[in-house]
Amino acid sequence: MRGSIWMSALGGEVLYEEDLPACCQRSARGQERSFECPACGAMWQTALPMHPEEDAFSQPDLDERKGAA
């Protein structure tokens, strides 16, 4: 299982905790919401959970949900 997901406070970059630079990984341990790395100055915040978007091809229609064939 992968660790926490962090997003750059400036936006754009989203990384798993183990993919952060080494100095940031040390700072991330024990943090819940956000932190600033004292070594490199990068600011990170927890990323919102990602949910896949639903579309017409992945979403069953209403009749299928009710069990109609």
ZITA-V629267 format. One record per helix or strand of 3 or more residues. SS is the DSSP state (H for helix, E for strand). FROM is the first residue (numbers start at 1). TO is the last residue. If there is no record, write none. Layout:
SS/FROM/TO
SS/FROM/TO
This chain:
E/5/8
E/14/16
H/17/19
H/22/28
E/34/36
E/43/46
H/62/66
